[in-house]
């Protein structure tokens, strides 16, 4: 049977969306289906225009091939909207429960929110299998981020520093994390530099902020790392720190826990389902105070073995084999119902 997987980026993309999910499910899916990926080619990205609407055009141009598929797995609402007119059973993976235009990195994104609300109405009516990586609601099924890699946790004495991994966009509040880092005691800063992996529209402003604070020798921008290198970087650090205002359940958190890296984060989306206070890290409301965040960092460092051990234990929920087998079972159930 033929399975098409649709996303805005290839499965090799390391940050955000379903790309890491696709990559970690790939080998197991290929044992069951003939898998083909559809994502916006780099050559199309160079043309002016909104990427989401270019993706719709790209998929419509490939509609004959898509109609030959037995099932389609889509993460992007514009993809699912186009697919809903092709007569092929499909699954939509909701990235959290937010309209993507509400977190657009471009100022004009909010003016297209009504378009995507229309897309979601169509998806609700036509999609037989709906997943969410955020909190479960209505008929959606919870999809934990499948994690599969060969990186082993490092001994505690070989770890140092704090890590952020993700897109450098406003909703990630990396500027707040930089400010919090600047408030840490000098001794903690000396022994633990701050490493920022990712890229985005805020990168230049963030680097300017670091320069203003005089922290160029302690805060390091790693750029866009391949996934294996990103997880390897995680394994060498002591804490993953995040402060997002909008999330589902970030793959960055799942990957961090999988190498015994405790996490301190805000609690949008479904982060609180795996991140527990004073167990594998700390989780804060969106209106947290800087001093509370600083205190949490100090607590984790003071009893690091406990938090790291618990982080690794809590990562079992992200086992790629179990998750992917359940997805395959769900897909086959839909296909058997359609026959």
C-alpha positions in Angstrom: 0.0 0.0 0.0 1.1 3.5 -0.8 1.3 6.2 2.0 1.9 9.9 1.2 3.3 12.1 3.9 2.8 15.9 3.6 4.6 18.6 5.5 6.0 22.1 4.7 9.6 20.8 5.3 11.5 17.5 4.6 11.8 14.9 7.3 15.5 16.0 7.7 14.5 19.4 9.0 15.5 19.6 12.7 13.3 22.3 14.2 9.5 22.5 14.6 6.5 20.9 13.0 6.2 17.3 12.2 9.5 16.9 10.4 11.2 15.2 13.4 8.1 13.0 13.9 8.2 11.9 10.2 12.0 11.1 10.5 11.6 9.0 13.6 8.6 7.1 12.2 10.2 6.6 8.8 11.9 3.3 9.1 8.9 1.6 10.7 6.4 3.1 8.3 8.5 1.8 5.4 8.1 -1.7 6.7 4.4 -1.4 6.2 3.9 1.0 3.4 5.5 2.4 0.2 6.1 5.8 1.7 6.5 9.0 -0.4 7.0 12.5 1.0 5.6 15.8 -0.4 7.0 19.0 0.9 7.8 22.4 -0.7 11.1 22.2 -2.7 13.8 24.7 -2.0 13.4 26.0 -5.5 9.9 27.0 -4.7 10.9 28.8 -1.5 12.9 31.2 -3.5 9.9 32.6 -5.3 8.0 35.4 -3.6 4.7 34.7 -1.8 3.4 33.0 1.3 4.9 29.5 1.6 1.6 28.0 2.8 -0.2 29.1 -0.3 2.6 28.0 -2.5 2.4 24.6 -0.8 -1.3 24.4 -1.8 -0.4 25.1 -5.5 2.4 22.5 -5.3 0.1 19.8 -3.9 -2.6 20.5 -6.5 -0.1 20.1 -9.3 0.7 16.7 -7.8 -3.0 15.7 -7.3 -2.8 12.8 -9.8 0.0 11.2 -7.9 -1.7 11.8 -4.5 -5.0 10.3 -5.8 -3.1 7.0 -6.4 -2.2 6.8 -2.7 -4.1 4.5 -0.3 -3.7 6.9 2.6 -2.3 10.4 3.2 -0.7 11.6 6.5 -0.7 15.4 6.7 0.5 17.8 9.3 -0.2 21.1 7.7 -3.8 22.5 7.5 -3.3 23.8 3.9 -2.1 20.3 2.9 -5.1 18.6 4.6 -7.5 21.1 3.0 -6.2 20.3 -0.5 -6.2 16.6 0.2 -9.8 16.7 1.4 -10.9 17.2 -2.2 -9.0 14.2 -3.6 -11.2 11.3 -2.4 -8.3 9.6 -0.5 -8.6 8.8 3.2 -6.2 11.0 5.2 -5.1 11.9 8.7 -4.4 15.4 10.0 -1.9 16.0 12.8 -2.8 19.2 14.7 0.3 21.1 15.9 -1.1 22.1 19.2 -4.6 23.6 19.1 -3.8 27.0 17.7 -4.5 28.6 14.3 -1.0 28.7 12.7 -1.6 32.3 11.6 -2.0 33.4 15.3 1.7 32.6 15.7 2.9 33.7 12.3 6.4 35.2 12.2 5.2 37.8 9.8 3.1 40.8 10.9 0.4 40.2 8.3 -0.2 36.6 9.3 -3.2 37.5 11.5 -5.1 38.8 8.5 -5.2 35.2 7.1 -6.4 33.6 10.3 -10.0 33.4 8.9 -8.7 31.4 5.9 -7.2 28.8 8.1 -10.4 28.6 10.3 -12.2 27.7 7.1 -9.5 25.0 6.4 -10.1 23.5 9.8 -13.9 23.4 9.3 -13.3 21.4 6.2 -10.8 19.1 7.9 -13.2 18.5 10.8 -15.9 17.4 8.3 -13.8 15.2 6.1 -10.9 13.7 8.1 -11.4 10.2 9.5 -8.3 10.1 11.7 -7.2 13.2 13.6 -4.2 13.5 15.9 -2.9 16.3 18.1 0.5 16.8 19.6 -1.1 19.2 22.0 -3.9 18.6 24.5 -6.6 16.2 23.4 -10.1 17.6 22.6 -13.2 16.4 20.7 -12.3 13.4 18.5 -8.5 14.0 18.3 -6.1 11.3 19.4 -3.0 12.1 21.4 0.2 11.7 19.4 3.4 11.7 21.5 6.5 12.7 19.6 8.3 9.5 18.6 12.0 9.6 19.4 14.6 7.4 17.8 18.3 8.0 17.9 21.5 6.3 18.9 22.8 9.0 21.3 23.6 7.8 24.8 23.3 10.0 28.0 26.7 11.5 29.0 28.1 11.0 32.5 27.1 13.9 34.8 30.7 15.1 35.1 31.0 15.5 31.3 28.0 17.8 31.1 27.9 21.6 31.4 25.8 24.5 30.1 22.2 25.2 29.2 20.5 24.5 25.9 17.7 26.0 23.8 16.6 24.3 20.6 13.9 25.6 18.3 13.0 28.4 15.8 14.2 31.8 16.8 10.8 33.5 16.6 8.9 35.8 19.0 6.7 33.1 20.5 9.7 31.2 21.7 10.8 34.2 23.9 14.5 33.4 23.6 15.2 37.1 24.6 13.6 36.3 27.9 15.8 33.3 28.4 18.9 35.4 27.6 17.8 37.9 30.2 17.3 35.2 32.8 20.7 33.7 32.0 22.2 37.2 32.6 20.7 37.2 36.1 22.4 33.9 37.2 25.3 34.1 39.7 28.7 34.5 38.0 29.8 31.1 39.2 27.0 29.3 37.5 27.6 31.3 34.3 31.3 30.5 34.3 30.6 26.8 34.6 27.6 26.7 32.3 27.5 28.6 29.1 24.2 29.0 27.2 23.9 27.3 23.8 21.2 28.3 21.4 20.4 26.0 18.4 18.1 27.1 15.6 17.5 30.0 13.4 14.7 32.5 12.6 13.7 36.1 12.1 14.8 37.1 15.6 18.4 35.9 15.3 20.0 39.3 14.6 18.1 40.9 17.5 19.1 38.2 19.9 22.7 38.5 19.0 22.5 42.2 19.5 21.0 41.6 22.9 23.8 39.3 23.9 26.3 41.9 22.8 24.6 44.7 24.8 24.8 42.4 27.9 28.4 41.7 27.3 27.8 37.9 27.2 29.4 37.1 23.8 31.9 34.7 25.4 29.2 32.8 27.4 26.2 32.6 25.0 26.8 30.7 21.8 24.6 30.5 18.6 24.9 27.1 17.0 22.8 27.7 14.0 20.8 25.0 12.2 22.2 21.7 13.4 21.4 18.3 11.8 19.2 16.3 14.1 21.8 13.7 15.3 24.2 16.6 16.1 21.5 18.5 17.9 20.7 15.5 20.2 24.4 15.0 20.7 24.6 18.6 21.8 21.7 18.0 24.2 23.5 15.1 25.8 26.5 17.3 26.7 24.4 20.0 28.5 22.8 20.1 31.9 19.4 21.7 31.4 17.1 22.5 28.4 15.5 25.9 29.0 12.4 27.1 27.2 9.8 29.9 27.7 7.4 29.6 24.7 3.9 31.1 24.8 2.6 28.7 22.1 3.5 25.1 21.7 2.0 21.6 21.3 4.5 19.3 22.9 7.9 20.2 21.5 10.1 17.5 20.0 13.0 19.5 21.6 11.7 18.5 25.1 11.2 14.9 24.1 14.7 14.7 22.7 16.2 16.4 25.8 14.5 13.9 28.2 15.6 11.0 26.0 19.3 11.8 26.9 18.6 12.5 30.6 18.5 16.3 30.2 16.2 17.9 32.7 13.9 20.6 31.3 12.7 24.0 32.6 9.9 25.4 30.6 6.6 27.4 30.5 3.5 25.3 30.1 1.6 26.0 26.9 0.0 23.2 25.0 0.6 19.7 26.5 4.1 20.2 28.0 2.8 19.7 31.5 1.7 16.1 30.7 5.4 15.0 30.7 7.2 17.8 32.5 6.6 17.6 36.3 7.7 20.1 38.9 10.6 19.0 41.1 10.8 15.6 39.2 12.3 15.9 35.7 12.6 19.7 35.8 10.2 22.6 36.4 7.2 24.0 34.5 5.9 27.5 34.9 2.8 29.5 33.9 3.2 32.0 31.1 3.4 34.9 33.5 6.3 33.5 35.5 8.7 35.7 37.4 12.4 35.7 36.4 13.5 35.1 39.9 11.5 31.9 40.1 13.1 30.7 36.9 16.6 31.4 38.2 15.7 29.6 41.4 14.6 26.5 39.4 17.9 26.4 37.6 19.7 26.5 40.9 17.6 23.7 42.3 18.2 21.4 39.4 22.0 22.0 39.6 22.0 21.3 43.3 20.5 17.8 43.0 21.3 17.0 39.4 21.4 13.2 39.6 17.7 13.1 40.7 16.4 15.3 37.9 18.5 13.6 35.2 17.5 10.1 36.2 13.8 11.1 36.3 14.2 12.9 32.9 15.4 9.7 31.3 12.7 7.6 32.9 10.0 9.9 31.7 11.2 9.8 28.1 9.8 6.2 27.7 6.5 7.6 26.6 8.2 8.8 23.4 9.3 5.3 22.2 9.1 5.5 18.4 8.4 1.8 17.9 5.3 1.8 20.1 4.0 5.1 18.8 4.5 4.2 15.1 2.9 0.8 15.5 -0.2 2.4 16.9 -0.4 4.9 14.0 -0.1 2.0 11.5 -2.9 0.2 13.4 -5.1 3.3 13.2 -4.4 3.8 9.5 -5.2 0.1 8.8 -8.5 0.4 10.8 -9.5 3.4 8.6 -8.6 1.5 5.4 -10.5 -1.6 6.5 -13.6 0.5 7.3 -13.4 2.1 3.8 -13.3 -1.2 2.0 
